[in-house]
Amino acid sequence: QVQIVESGGGFVQPGGSVRLSCAASGSLASSVALDWFRQIPGKERELIAEFRGGDVAKYADSVRGRFTISKDTLKNMIYLQMNNLAPEDTAVYFCHGWVAIGGHHSHYWGQGTQVTVSS
């Protein structure tokens, strides 16, 4: 019912910036809440940016002050602006969506986009 596609990853030098995009489509796209996870090699997937209460952006400590999540509700899209990137930000970045219907939560994932930070 929801398809999620990320784009915008790639190779960047330390201190550089990358902007990721995430588009949701399908019959429930307008109802799904979208957020950003990442998976650093050898570590578990972690939530790094989300909206709480609809519009309040929240961030993991590791990215706060450097990353900014934004959204375009009309287009069912979210974005992640990543600034001052460091090698430890190298990871696969995933867009995640969830929707609650009748007390049941459904979760959807994009395929992930690789961001590599290296000199």
Stockholm file with secondary structure:
# STOCKHOLM 1.0

chainA/1-119         QVQIVESGGGFVQPGGSVRLSCAASGSLASSVALDWFRQIPGKERELIAEFRGGDVAKYADSVRGRFTISKDTLKNMIYLQMNNLAPEDTAVYFCHGWVAIGGHHSHYWGQGTQVTVSS
#=GR chainA/1-119 SS CCEEEEECCEEECTTCCEEEEEEEESTTGGGCEEEEEEECTTSCCEEEEEEETTTEEEECTTTTTTEEEEEEGGGTEEEEEECSCCGGGCEEEEEEEEEEETTEEEEEECCCEEEEECC
#=GC SS_cons         CCEEEEECCEEECTTCCEEEEEEEESTTGGGCEEEEEEECTTSCCEEEEEEETTTEEEECTTTTTTEEEEEEGGGTEEEEEECSCCGGGCEEEEEEEEEEETTEEEEEECCCEEEEECC
//
